[in-house]
Amino acid sequence: MAREQFQTLSEPMYYILLALLEERCGVDIMDEVARISHGRISVGPGTLYAMLPKFESSGMIRQTRQEKRQKWYVVTEKGRLMLEEEVERLKQMLSDGAETFAPKKDTD
């Protein structure tokens, strides 16, 4: 499964997959990543066009169409499951951190 190659997702990887929950081309993916991350994450063409073939070969996304040099992609069911697993992993990490930093209650 995808988890073997992508044990965890970097922030750009995560946001690229989120952006591809709807069909998009490269420029639209970069714009959507910036939008959904509130400008915190900026994915450049080098990062994006290096990641798309890796995601595609792992079955996480698929190309939906091509017009001249422009290609459109969308996340697959496998990619959607990977995203869902990543969200659960991140929630658990957040919970673990919150518990660790929570003030300790006296048991006396």
Secondary structure as GFF3:
##gff-version 3
##sequence-region A 1 108
A	DSSP	alpha_helix	2	5	.	.	.	ID=ss1
A	DSSP	alpha_helix	11	19	.	.	.	ID=ss2
A	DSSP	beta_strand	24	25	.	.	.	ID=ss3
A	DSSP	alpha_helix	26	36	.	.	.	ID=ss4
A	DSSP	alpha_helix	45	57	.	.	.	ID=ss5
A	DSSP	beta_strand	61	67	.	.	.	ID=ss6
A	DSSP	beta_strand	70	75	.	.	.	ID=ss7
A	DSSP	alpha_helix	77	101	.	.	.	ID=ss8
###
